[in-house]
């Protein structure tokens, strides 16, 4: 009798173990991550960008490149082309297609071996207003791969600017007595090598829109997470620059006056 009980117990235990193993295998099969088999997603890297377009009286039309990328699989570029098409989101755009900008081409290709390409919009500088910049909203409408559901649009601010030439060596007339260098980083954008407050030299960035200045970032923000902001102006007669500079938690609307040497 005892032997029969032992056999029954052994058989039941075996059944339970087999069922447990089968259940675990099923769960593992469900949770297994299939690396390298996910979808290829085509998208804009940013949801919004702003760019300056020079108004010099020539009526220039600029070919402005808008980057587009894809992600997926193992992160490596594909060995085949990826095609996509774009269109204007007229409902969301404040800029008017055919007036401030136009799309001469709507079909583009990310070539095999690369995971980035650029779409191009044509910007008509003569129809831009520096005091009232418009937004052109572009969307990816189709692709040979999957179009992103949350990064399929980009809002591009079309900012007109006047001719700008702030590059050079300056000296602060107030605060820390030091010479600084202003270096061009793009159309109407510059880096100032230091402020007039901190002993150490922390550069910051400015944008010049027809002698009206905006602080757009800098070393403190990039390296320490200390937000910087500010506004300013350029005296068109003397070239003297006045900036009111804020570094969150340290400086609040600090006046900085720069005289060109």
C-alpha positions as a Markdown table, in Angstrom:
| # | Residue | x | y | z |
|---|---|---|---|---|
| 1 | Unk | 0.0 | 0.0 | 0.0 |
| 2 | Unk | 2.8 | 2.4 | 0.9 |
| 3 | Unk | 4.5 | 1.6 | -2.4 |
| 4 | Unk | 1.3 | 2.5 | -4.3 |
| 5 | Unk | 1.0 | 5.8 | -2.4 |
| 6 | Unk | 4.6 | 6.6 | -3.2 |
| 7 | Unk | 4.1 | 5.9 | -6.9 |
| 8 | Unk | 1.0 | 8.0 | -7.0 |
| 9 | Unk | 2.8 | 10.9 | -5.2 |
| 10 | Unk | 5.7 | 10.6 | -7.7 |
| 11 | Unk | 3.4 | 10.6 | -10.7 |
| 12 | Unk | 1.5 | 13.7 | -9.4 |
| 13 | Unk | 4.8 | 15.5 | -8.6 |
| 14 | Unk | 6.1 | 14.8 | -12.1 |
| 15 | Unk | 2.9 | 16.1 | -13.7 |
| 16 | Unk | 3.1 | 19.3 | -11.6 |
| 17 | Unk | 6.8 | 19.9 | -12.5 |
| 18 | Unk | 6.0 | 19.3 | -16.2 |
| 19 | Unk | 3.1 | 21.7 | -16.1 |
| 20 | Unk | 5.2 | 24.3 | -14.3 |
| 21 | Unk | 8.0 | 24.0 | -16.8 |
| 22 | Unk | 5.6 | 24.2 | -19.7 |
| 23 | Unk | 4.0 | 27.4 | -18.2 |
| 24 | Unk | 7.4 | 29.0 | -17.7 |
| 25 | Unk | 8.5 | 28.2 | -21.3 |
| 26 | Unk | 5.2 | 29.8 | -22.5 |
| 27 | Unk | 5.8 | 32.9 | -20.4 |
| 28 | Unk | 9.4 | 33.2 | -21.6 |
| 29 | Unk | 8.3 | 32.8 | -25.2 |
| 30 | Unk | 5.8 | 35.6 | -24.7 |
| 31 | Unk | 8.3 | 38.0 | -23.0 |
| 32 | Unk | 11.2 | 37.3 | -25.3 |
| 33 | Unk | 12.5 | 40.4 | -27.0 |
| 34 | Unk | 13.2 | 40.0 | -30.6 |
| 35 | Unk | 16.2 | 42.3 | -31.0 |
| 36 | Unk | 16.8 | 43.7 | -34.4 |
| 37 | Unk | 13.3 | 43.0 | -35.7 |
| 38 | Unk | 11.5 | 46.2 | -34.7 |
| 39 | Unk | 9.9 | 48.6 | -37.2 |
| 40 | Unk | 12.0 | 51.3 | -39.0 |
| 41 | Unk | 10.5 | 54.6 | -38.0 |
| 42 | Unk | 11.0 | 57.7 | -40.1 |
| 43 | Unk | 10.8 | 61.0 | -38.2 |
| 44 | Unk | 11.9 | 64.6 | -37.8 |
| 45 | Unk | 14.6 | 64.9 | -35.1 |
| 46 | Unk | 12.9 | 68.1 | -33.6 |
| 47 | Unk | 9.3 | 69.2 | -33.3 |
| 48 | Unk | 10.2 | 72.9 | -33.8 |
| 49 | Unk | 13.2 | 74.9 | -35.1 |
| 50 | Unk | 13.9 | 78.5 | -35.9 |
| 51 | Unk | 16.2 | 79.8 | -38.6 |
| 52 | Unk | 17.4 | 83.2 | -39.7 |
| 53 | Unk | 17.1 | 84.4 | -43.3 |
| 54 | Unk | 19.0 | 87.5 | -44.4 |
| 55 | Unk | 17.1 | 90.3 | -46.1 |
| 56 | Unk | 19.6 | 92.3 | -48.0 |
| 57 | Unk | 17.4 | 93.8 | -50.7 |
| 58 | Unk | 18.3 | 91.2 | -53.3 |
| 59 | Unk | 15.1 | 89.2 | -52.9 |
| 60 | Unk | 17.1 | 86.0 | -52.3 |
| 61 | Unk | 15.3 | 82.7 | -52.2 |
| 62 | Unk | 17.0 | 80.3 | -49.8 |
| 63 | Unk | 17.0 | 76.5 | -50.1 |
| 64 | Unk | 16.6 | 75.5 | -46.5 |
| 65 | Unk | 17.4 | 71.9 | -45.5 |
| 66 | Unk | 15.2 | 70.1 | -43.0 |
| 67 | Unk | 16.8 | 66.9 | -41.5 |
| 68 | Unk | 14.9 | 63.7 | -41.4 |
| 69 | Unk | 16.1 | 60.4 | -39.9 |
| 70 | Unk | 15.0 | 56.9 | -39.2 |
| 71 | Unk | 15.5 | 54.6 | -36.2 |
| 72 | Unk | 14.9 | 50.9 | -35.6 |
| 73 | Unk | 16.3 | 47.4 | -35.9 |
| 74 | Unk | 19.9 | 47.3 | -34.6 |
| 75 | Unk | 20.5 | 51.1 | -35.0 |
| 76 | Unk | 22.7 | 50.5 | -38.1 |
| 77 | Unk | 21.9 | 52.0 | -41.5 |
| 78 | Unk | 19.9 | 49.8 | -43.8 |
| 79 | Unk | 21.4 | 48.3 | -47.0 |
| 80 | Unk | 18.5 | 49.7 | -49.0 |
| 81 | Unk | 17.0 | 53.1 | -49.8 |
| 82 | Unk | 14.2 | 54.5 | -47.6 |
| 83 | Unk | 11.9 | 56.9 | -49.4 |
| 84 | Unk | 9.5 | 59.4 | -47.9 |
| 85 | Unk | 7.3 | 62.3 | -49.0 |
| 86 | Unk | 6.4 | 65.5 | -47.3 |
| 87 | Unk | 3.6 | 68.0 | -47.5 |
| 88 | Unk | 2.6 | 71.3 | -45.9 |
| 89 | Unk | 0.2 | 71.2 | -43.0 |
| 90 | Unk | -1.7 | 74.3 | -44.2 |
| 91 | Unk | -4.1 | 74.2 | -41.1 |
| 92 | Unk | -1.2 | 74.5 | -38.7 |
| 93 | Unk | 1.1 | 76.8 | -40.7 |
| 94 | Unk | 1.0 | 80.6 | -40.3 |
| 95 | Unk | 3.3 | 81.0 | -43.3 |
| 96 | Unk | 1.6 | 80.6 | -46.6 |
| 97 | Unk | 2.9 | 78.2 | -49.2 |
| 98 | Unk | 3.6 | 80.2 | -52.4 |
| 99 | Unk | 4.2 | 83.4 | -50.4 |
| 100 | Unk | 6.8 | 83.0 | -47.7 |
| 101 | Unk | 8.0 | 79.6 | -48.8 |
| 102 | Unk | 7.4 | 76.8 | -51.3 |
| 103 | Unk | 8.0 | 73.1 | -51.8 |
| 104 | Unk | 9.6 | 72.5 | -55.1 |
| 105 | Unk | 10.2 | 68.8 | -54.3 |
| 106 | Unk | 8.1 | 66.5 | -52.1 |
| 107 | Unk | 9.7 | 63.1 | -52.7 |
| 108 | Unk | 13.0 | 62.3 | -51.0 |
| 109 | Unk | 15.3 | 59.3 | -50.4 |
| 110 | Unk | 17.5 | 58.3 | -47.5 |
| 111 | Unk | 20.2 | 56.3 | -49.4 |
| 112 | Unk | 21.3 | 52.8 | -48.5 |
| 113 | Unk | 24.1 | 53.0 | -45.9 |
| 114 | Unk | 22.8 | 56.2 | -44.3 |
| 115 | Unk | 20.0 | 56.8 | -41.8 |
| 116 | Unk | 19.6 | 60.6 | -42.4 |
| 117 | Unk | 18.7 | 62.8 | -45.3 |
| 118 | Unk | 17.4 | 66.4 | -45.8 |
| 119 | Unk | 14.1 | 67.6 | -47.2 |
| 120 | Unk | 14.3 | 71.1 | -48.8 |
| 121 | Unk | 11.9 | 74.0 | -48.6 |
| 122 | Unk | 12.5 | 77.2 | -50.6 |
| 123 | Unk | 12.2 | 80.4 | -48.4 |
| 124 | Unk | 11.3 | 83.7 | -50.1 |
| 125 | Unk | 13.2 | 86.3 | -48.0 |
| 126 | Unk | 11.5 | 89.2 | -49.6 |
| 127 | Unk | 8.1 | 88.2 | -48.2 |
| 128 | Unk | 9.3 | 87.7 | -44.6 |
| 129 | Unk | 8.6 | 90.2 | -41.8 |
| 130 | Unk | 11.3 | 90.4 | -39.2 |
| 131 | Unk | 8.8 | 91.7 | -36.6 |
| 132 | Unk | 6.2 | 89.0 | -37.4 |
| 133 | Unk | 8.0 | 85.7 | -38.2 |
| 134 | Unk | 5.7 | 83.0 | -39.6 |
| 135 | Unk | 5.8 | 79.3 | -39.1 |
| 136 | Unk | 5.9 | 76.7 | -41.9 |
| 137 | Unk | 4.6 | 73.3 | -40.6 |
| 138 | Unk | 5.8 | 70.4 | -42.7 |
| 139 | Unk | 4.7 | 66.8 | -42.2 |
| 140 | Unk | 5.9 | 63.4 | -43.4 |
| 141 | Unk | 2.8 | 62.0 | -45.2 |
| 142 | Unk | 4.2 | 58.6 | -46.4 |
| 143 | Unk | 7.3 | 56.5 | -46.4 |
| 144 | Unk | 8.5 | 53.1 | -47.6 |
| 145 | Unk | 8.9 | 52.4 | -43.9 |
| 146 | Unk | 6.8 | 53.4 | -40.8 |
| 147 | Unk | 6.1 | 57.1 | -40.3 |
| 148 | Unk | 6.5 | 58.2 | -36.6 |
| 149 | Unk | 3.2 | 59.0 | -34.9 |
| 150 | Unk | 4.5 | 61.7 | -32.7 |
| 151 | Unk | 7.5 | 63.1 | -34.7 |
| 152 | Unk | 5.9 | 63.3 | -38.1 |
| 153 | Unk | 5.6 | 67.1 | -38.1 |
| 154 | Unk | 8.0 | 70.0 | -37.7 |
| 155 | Unk | 7.3 | 73.8 | -37.2 |
| 156 | Unk | 9.9 | 76.0 | -38.8 |
| 157 | Unk | 10.0 | 79.6 | -37.7 |
| 158 | Unk | 11.0 | 81.7 | -40.7 |
| 159 | Unk | 12.9 | 84.7 | -39.1 |
| 160 | Unk | 13.9 | 87.5 | -41.3 |
| 161 | Unk | 17.0 | 89.5 | -40.3 |
| 162 | Unk | 18.9 | 92.5 | -41.4 |
| 163 | Unk | 22.6 | 92.5 | -42.4 |
| 164 | Unk | 24.6 | 91.9 | -39.2 |
| 165 | Unk | 28.3 | 92.3 | -38.5 |
| 166 | Unk | 29.0 | 92.1 | -34.8 |
| 167 | Unk | 32.2 | 90.0 | -35.0 |
| 168 | Unk | 35.2 | 91.6 | -33.3 |
| 169 | Unk | 36.9 | 92.4 | -30.0 |
| 170 | Unk | 35.0 | 94.4 | -27.4 |
| 171 | Unk | 35.6 | 95.7 | -23.9 |
| 172 | Unk | 33.0 | 95.8 | -21.1 |
| 173 | Unk | 32.3 | 99.3 | -19.9 |
| 174 | Unk | 30.8 | 98.1 | -16.6 |
| 175 | Unk | 31.2 | 95.1 | -14.3 |
| 176 | Unk | 34.3 | 93.0 | -14.7 |
| 177 | Unk | 36.9 | 94.9 | -16.7 |
| 178 | Unk | 37.8 | 92.5 | -19.6 |
| 179 | Unk | 38.1 | 92.2 | -23.3 |
| 180 | Unk | 35.9 | 89.7 | -25.0 |
| 181 | Unk | 35.5 | 88.3 | -28.5 |
| 182 | Unk | 32.3 | 88.0 | -30.4 |
| 183 | Unk | 32.4 | 85.2 | -33.0 |
| 184 | Unk | 29.9 | 84.5 | -35.8 |
| 185 | Unk | 28.2 | 81.0 | -35.6 |
| 186 | Unk | 25.7 | 81.5 | -38.4 |
| 187 | Unk | 23.5 | 84.0 | -40.1 |
| 188 | Unk | 22.9 | 86.6 | -37.4 |
| 189 | Unk | 24.0 | 84.4 | -34.6 |
| 190 | Unk | 27.1 | 84.8 | -32.4 |
| 191 | Unk | 29.0 | 83.6 | -29.4 |
| 192 | Unk | 30.3 | 86.1 | -26.8 |
| 193 | Unk | 33.4 | 84.7 | -25.0 |
| 194 | Unk | 32.4 | 85.9 | -21.5 |
| 195 | Unk | 30.0 | 88.0 | -19.4 |
| 196 | Unk | 30.9 | 90.9 | -17.1 |
| 197 | Unk | 29.9 | 89.2 | -13.9 |
| 198 | Unk | 31.7 | 85.9 | -13.2 |
| 199 | Unk | 35.5 | 85.8 | -12.6 |
| 200 | Unk | 35.7 | 82.7 | -14.8 |
| 201 | Unk | 34.9 | 83.2 | -18.5 |
| 202 | Unk | 31.6 | 81.6 | -19.5 |
| 203 | Unk | 30.5 | 82.2 | -23.1 |
| 204 | Unk | 27.0 | 82.8 | -24.1 |
| 205 | Unk | 25.1 | 83.0 | -27.4 |
| 206 | Unk | 23.1 | 85.8 | -29.0 |
| 207 | Unk | 20.9 | 86.3 | -32.1 |
| 208 | Unk | 20.8 | 89.6 | -33.8 |
| 209 | Unk | 17.5 | 90.5 | -35.5 |
| 210 | Unk | 17.9 | 94.0 | -37.0 |
| 211 | Unk | 19.8 | 95.3 | -34.0 |
| 212 | Unk | 17.5 | 93.6 | -31.5 |
| 213 | Unk | 19.4 | 91.0 | -29.5 |
| 214 | Unk | 18.3 | 87.8 | -27.8 |
| 215 | Unk | 20.4 | 85.5 | -25.6 |
| 216 | Unk | 19.8 | 82.0 | -26.9 |
| 217 | Unk | 21.9 | 79.8 | -24.6 |
| 218 | Unk | 25.5 | 79.3 | -23.6 |
| 219 | Unk | 28.2 | 77.5 | -21.6 |
| 220 | Unk | 26.4 | 77.7 | -18.3 |
| 221 | Unk | 23.3 | 76.0 | -19.7 |
| 222 | Unk | 25.2 | 73.5 | -21.8 |
| 223 | Unk | 27.5 | 72.4 | -19.0 |
| 224 | Unk | 25.8 | 73.1 | -15.7 |
| 225 | Unk | 22.1 | 73.2 | -16.5 |
| 226 | Unk | 21.9 | 76.9 | -15.4 |
| 227 | Unk | 19.4 | 78.5 | -17.8 |
| 228 | Unk | 20.5 | 81.8 | -19.4 |
| 229 | Unk | 18.4 | 84.4 | -21.1 |
| 230 | Unk | 18.2 | 88.0 | -21.9 |
| 231 | Unk | 17.6 | 90.8 | -24.4 |
| 232 | Unk | 19.6 | 93.6 | -25.8 |
| 233 | Unk | 20.3 | 96.1 | -28.6 |
| 234 | Unk | 23.0 | 97.4 | -30.9 |
| 235 | Unk | 23.4 | 101.2 | -31.3 |
| 236 | Unk | 23.5 | 101.5 | -35.1 |
| 237 | Unk | 25.6 | 104.6 | -34.9 |
| 238 | Unk | 28.3 | 103.6 | -32.5 |
| 239 | Unk | 28.2 | 99.8 | -32.6 |
| 240 | Unk | 27.9 | 99.7 | -28.8 |
| 241 | Unk | 26.1 | 96.7 | -27.5 |
| 242 | Unk | 23.9 | 96.6 | -24.4 |
| 243 | Unk | 22.6 | 93.3 | -23.1 |
| 244 | Unk | 20.4 | 92.5 | -20.0 |
| 245 | Unk | 21.6 | 89.1 | -19.0 |
| 246 | Unk | 20.0 | 86.5 | -16.7 |
| 247 | Unk | 21.6 | 83.4 | -15.3 |
| 248 | Unk | 19.0 | 81.5 | -13.3 |
| 249 | Unk | 19.8 | 81.7 | -9.6 |
| 250 | Unk | 22.8 | 84.0 | -10.1 |
| 251 | Unk | 22.1 | 87.0 | -12.2 |
| 252 | Unk | 18.8 | 88.8 | -12.9 |
| 253 | Unk | 18.6 | 91.2 | -15.8 |
| 254 | Unk | 22.2 | 92.3 | -15.3 |
| 255 | Unk | 23.3 | 95.2 | -17.5 |
| 256 | Unk | 26.3 | 94.5 | -19.7 |
| 257 | Unk | 27.7 | 97.2 | -22.0 |
| 258 | Unk | 30.2 | 96.3 | -24.8 |
| 259 | Unk | 32.2 | 98.8 | -26.7 |
| 260 | Unk | 34.0 | 97.7 | -29.9 |
| 261 | Unk | 37.7 | 98.1 | -29.9 |
